[in-house]
Amino acid sequence: MQKLNLPPYDVNLRKMDGKIHIFDPIRKKFLVLTPEEWVRQHFIQFLIQYKNYPAGLIKSESGLKYHERKKRTDLTVFNRKMEPLLLIECKAPEVKITNNTFSQIANYYSQFKAKYMIITNGLEHYCFGPDAKEFVFEKDIPDFSDL
């Protein structure tokens, strides 16, 4: 898999049914390793190991309804009151982050009302909060203790 712009970690890989799987500590199971899953698992570890987010407050692939269609966020991070803090959209490294990507996560925000939204393809990371008329970008992804 491609080297990412995220700190490395001890990846737990296993070959099953002829495919490589990666362990997801949030769902506590092995998942088929895809480029997007590679990014998601690295970002989970980044949040836990470097930004001090408790693993128990991270949910992977949270479901929601948007215009009567079922959608899901890649990652949702909650505060200790179980209110959404971060909505995170992960893309494969080869996927370019465009205005459509920002629109996608903004639609999710309308359901979750998190404090921040993050978009990452493992190479580029954008953290922003909603404002009345525009996205307000942060210089860095906030540490859990800062929220």
One Martini backbone bead per residue (centre of mass of N, CA, C, O) as a GRO file, in nm:
protein
  147
    1MET     BB    1   0.102   0.033   0.011
    2GLN     BB    2   0.078   0.355   0.045
    3LYS     BB    3   0.231   0.623   0.145
    4LEU     BB    4   0.161   0.847   0.405
    5ASN     BB    5   0.057   1.159   0.573
    6LEU     BB    6   0.121   0.959   0.824
    7PRO     BB    7   0.184   0.790   1.082
    8PRO     BB    8   0.315   0.513   1.161
    9TYR     BB    9   0.219   0.166   1.225
   10ASP     BB   10   0.128  -0.142   1.362
   11VAL     BB   11   0.016  -0.343   1.138
   12ASN     BB   12  -0.270  -0.569   1.112
   13LEU     BB   13  -0.226  -0.843   0.911
   14ARG     BB   14  -0.432  -1.070   0.700
   15LYS     BB   15  -0.485  -1.375   0.537
   16MET     BB   16  -0.808  -1.416   0.369
   17ASP     BB   17  -0.944  -1.563   0.110
   18GLY     BB   18  -0.695  -1.431  -0.065
   19LYS     BB   19  -0.698  -1.175   0.128
   20ILE     BB   20  -0.627  -0.873   0.259
   21HIS     BB   21  -0.633  -0.779   0.604
   22ILE     BB   22  -0.746  -0.533   0.846
   23PHE     BB   23  -0.737  -0.408   1.159
   24ASP     BB   24  -1.017  -0.290   1.354
   25PRO     BB   25  -1.037  -0.138   1.668
   26ILE     BB   26  -1.335  -0.044   1.664
   27ARG     BB   27  -1.476  -0.319   1.541
   28LYS     BB   28  -1.304  -0.573   1.606
   29LYS     BB   29  -1.192  -0.637   1.299
   30PHE     BB   30  -1.148  -0.770   0.992
   31LEU     BB   31  -1.066  -0.607   0.680
   32VAL     BB   32  -1.060  -0.530   0.376
   33LEU     BB   33  -0.795  -0.417   0.187
   34THR     BB   34  -0.809  -0.087   0.103
   35PRO     BB   35  -0.726   0.226   0.035
   36GLU     BB   36  -0.939   0.349   0.227
   37GLU     BB   37  -0.877   0.168   0.473
   38TRP     BB   38  -0.587   0.258   0.507
   39VAL     BB   39  -0.661   0.546   0.582
   40ARG     BB   40  -0.856   0.498   0.817
   41GLN     BB   41  -0.654   0.341   1.003
   42HIS     BB   42  -0.444   0.568   1.019
   43PHE     BB   43  -0.635   0.785   1.135
   44ILE     BB   44  -0.711   0.644   1.390
   45GLN     BB   45  -0.422   0.628   1.505
   46PHE     BB   46  -0.369   0.930   1.504
   47LEU     BB   47  -0.592   1.007   1.704
   48ILE     BB   48  -0.496   0.823   1.938
   49GLN     BB   49  -0.169   0.867   1.948
   50TYR     BB   50  -0.154   1.205   1.873
   51LYS     BB   51  -0.463   1.328   1.977
   52ASN     BB   52  -0.610   1.172   2.223
   53TYR     BB   53  -0.835   0.980   2.133
   54PRO     BB   54  -1.076   0.785   2.235
   55ALA     BB   55  -1.174   0.488   2.107
   56GLY     BB   56  -1.471   0.488   2.245
   57LEU     BB   57  -1.541   0.772   2.061
   58ILE     BB   58  -1.524   0.594   1.802
   59LYS     BB   59  -1.694   0.572   1.484
   60SER     BB   60  -1.762   0.344   1.227
   61GLU     BB   61  -1.984   0.384   0.996
   62SER     BB   62  -2.219   0.590   1.023
   63GLY     BB   63  -2.551   0.621   1.009
   64LEU     BB   64  -2.773   0.792   0.768
   65LYS     BB   65  -3.013   1.031   0.658
   66TYR     BB   66  -3.050   1.157   0.310
   67HIS     BB   67  -3.306   1.208   0.137
   68GLU     BB   68  -3.401   0.898   0.204
   69ARG     BB   69  -3.098   0.816   0.219
   70LYS     BB   70  -2.847   0.601   0.279
   71LYS     BB   71  -2.571   0.682   0.484
   72ARG     BB   72  -2.208   0.738   0.561
   73THR     BB   73  -1.965   0.773   0.785
   74ASP     BB   74  -1.650   0.693   0.841
   75LEU     BB   75  -1.614   0.902   1.090
   76THR     BB   76  -1.698   0.939   1.442
   77VAL     BB   77  -1.657   1.183   1.697
   78PHE     BB   78  -1.695   1.199   2.045
   79ASN     BB   79  -1.790   1.300   2.331
   80ARG     BB   80  -1.874   1.227   2.662
   81LYS     BB   81  -2.190   1.296   2.565
   82MET     BB   82  -2.230   1.192   2.264
   83GLU     BB   83  -2.128   1.426   2.086
   84PRO     BB   84  -2.038   1.553   1.797
   85LEU     BB   85  -1.711   1.653   1.679
   86LEU     BB   86  -1.634   1.453   1.431
   87LEU     BB   87  -1.622   1.445   1.078
   88ILE     BB   88  -1.502   1.174   0.862
   89GLU     BB   89  -1.353   1.169   0.537
   90CYS     BB   90  -1.246   0.896   0.341
   91LYS     BB   91  -0.993   0.851   0.098
   92ALA     BB   92  -0.820   0.759  -0.143
   93PRO     BB   93  -0.515   0.863  -0.253
   94GLU     BB   94  -0.619   0.889  -0.565
   95VAL     BB   95  -0.826   1.085  -0.452
   96LYS     BB   96  -0.948   1.381  -0.521
   97ILE     BB   97  -1.004   1.678  -0.365
   98THR     BB   98  -1.319   1.833  -0.383
   99ASN     BB   99  -1.610   2.000  -0.383
  100ASN     BB  100  -1.774   1.737  -0.358
  101THR     BB  101  -1.650   1.648  -0.091
  102PHE     BB  102  -1.748   1.893   0.072
  103SER     BB  103  -2.050   1.848   0.016
  104GLN     BB  104  -2.079   1.572   0.143
  105ILE     BB  105  -2.002   1.657   0.440
  106ALA     BB  106  -2.210   1.886   0.466
  107ASN     BB  107  -2.454   1.698   0.457
  108TYR     BB  108  -2.381   1.544   0.716
  109TYR     BB  109  -2.386   1.788   0.906
  110SER     BB  110  -2.697   1.833   0.896
  111GLN     BB  111  -2.727   1.577   1.095
  112PHE     BB  112  -2.481   1.605   1.326
  113LYS     BB  113  -2.338   1.874   1.424
  114ALA     BB  114  -2.042   1.916   1.430
  115LYS     BB  115  -1.760   2.095   1.504
  116TYR     BB  116  -1.603   1.912   1.289
  117MET     BB  117  -1.438   1.862   0.973
  118ILE     BB  118  -1.292   1.587   0.779
  119ILE     BB  119  -1.055   1.552   0.510
  120THR     BB  120  -0.908   1.248   0.361
  121ASN     BB  121  -0.630   1.074   0.161
  122GLY     BB  122  -0.349   1.065   0.338
  123LEU     BB  123  -0.212   1.337   0.210
  124GLU     BB  124  -0.464   1.512   0.267
  125HIS     BB  125  -0.583   1.761   0.514
  126TYR     BB  126  -0.910   1.875   0.627
  127CYS     BB  127  -1.002   2.126   0.867
  128PHE     BB  128  -1.343   2.220   0.961
  129GLY     BB  129  -1.579   2.471   1.021
  130PRO     BB  130  -1.873   2.606   1.059
  131ASP     BB  131  -2.041   2.866   0.904
  132ALA     BB  132  -2.280   3.058   0.789
  133LYS     BB  133  -2.114   3.083   0.479
  134GLU     BB  134  -1.849   2.909   0.557
  135PHE     BB  135  -1.548   2.768   0.569
  136VAL     BB  136  -1.328   2.702   0.852
  137PHE     BB  137  -0.997   2.668   0.859
  138GLU     BB  138  -0.753   2.475   0.998
  139LYS     BB  139  -0.419   2.419   1.072
  140ASP     BB  140  -0.518   2.184   1.265
  141ILE     BB  141  -0.576   1.906   1.438
  142PRO     BB  142  -0.734   1.865   1.713
  143ASP     BB  143  -0.711   1.800   2.027
  144PHE     BB  144  -0.907   1.658   2.254
  145SER     BB  145  -0.837   1.868   2.491
  146ASP     BB  146  -0.936   2.125   2.302
  147LEU     BB  147  -1.262   2.036   2.313
   0.00000   0.00000   0.00000
